[in-house]
Amino acid sequence: MDINQLAKDRLAALGYGEGLDEGLLAYLVEKVKCDILNFTNLEKIPAGLNYVGVDMVAGEYLRATLLSEDSPGSAAAAVSSITEGDTKVDFASSRWVSEALVSKLTSTAPLVAYRRLRW
């Protein structure tokens, strides 16, 4: 199973399939593999964690792109309107939905069942 291709498919399903940064995605695939192996103290990623890894790669990619200033979910894009009179600032709700989605995708809770003690 190619985690890189599965992560691209997952991002496309989430609406982020256009203009993916291939270098960043390849880096995040390797990073997530190392994170899973370090967390579980295993030498190989179990088959049951393949799709958890795919979600983690997608979440890390979204986190990296949401933190950039020119992305649609950045802090600058999160403000929907500003009124200067009595200082009223309205925020777009998609930013908070995106942060909740990233938090869900990058959760390490499913890894706990595969964790092995280090001696």
JOZI-V699885 format. One record per residue. RES is the residue in three letters. SS is DSSP state (a for helix, b for strand, c for the rest). OMEGA is omega in whole degrees, 0 to 359 (999 if undefined). Layout:
RES	SS	OMEGA
RES	SS	OMEGA
//
This chain:
MET	c	181
ASP	c	183
ILE	a	180
ASN	a	180
GLN	a	178
LEU	a	178
ALA	a	176
LYS	a	179
ASP	a	180
ARG	a	178
LEU	a	177
ALA	a	178
ALA	a	179
LEU	c	178
GLY	c	180
TYR	c	184
GLY	c	183
GLU	c	173
GLY	c	179
LEU	c	176
ASP	c	185
GLU	a	180
GLY	a	178
LEU	a	180
LEU	a	179
ALA	a	177
TYR	a	183
LEU	a	176
VAL	a	179
GLU	a	179
LYS	a	181
VAL	a	176
LYS	a	178
CYS	a	179
ASP	a	180
ILE	a	181
LEU	a	178
ASN	a	181
PHE	a	184
THR	a	183
ASN	c	178
LEU	c	179
GLU	c	180
LYS	c	179
ILE	c	178
PRO	c	181
ALA	a	181
GLY	a	181
LEU	a	181
ASN	a	183
TYR	a	172
VAL	a	177
GLY	a	178
VAL	a	178
ASP	a	179
MET	a	177
VAL	a	179
ALA	a	179
GLY	a	178
GLU	a	178
TYR	a	179
LEU	a	178
ARG	a	181
ALA	a	181
THR	a	178
LEU	a	180
LEU	a	178
SER	c	187
GLU	c	185
ASP	c	179
SER	c	182
PRO	c	182
GLY	c	183
SER	c	182
ALA	a	179
ALA	a	180
ALA	a	182
ALA	a	179
VAL	b	181
SER	b	177
SER	b	179
ILE	b	175
THR	b	185
GLU	c	184
GLY	c	177
ASP	c	177
THR	c	177
LYS	b	178
VAL	b	177
ASP	b	180
PHE	b	175
ALA	c	184
SER	c	182
SER	a	178
ARG	a	183
TRP	a	175
VAL	a	179
SER	a	179
GLU	a	177
ALA	a	178
LEU	a	179
VAL	a	178
SER	a	179
LYS	a	182
LEU	a	184
THR	c	181
SER	c	178
THR	c	181
ALA	a	180
PRO	a	181
LEU	a	186
VAL	a	181
ALA	a	182
TYR	a	185
ARG	c	179
ARG	c	180
LEU	c	178
ARG	c	181
TRP	c	999
//
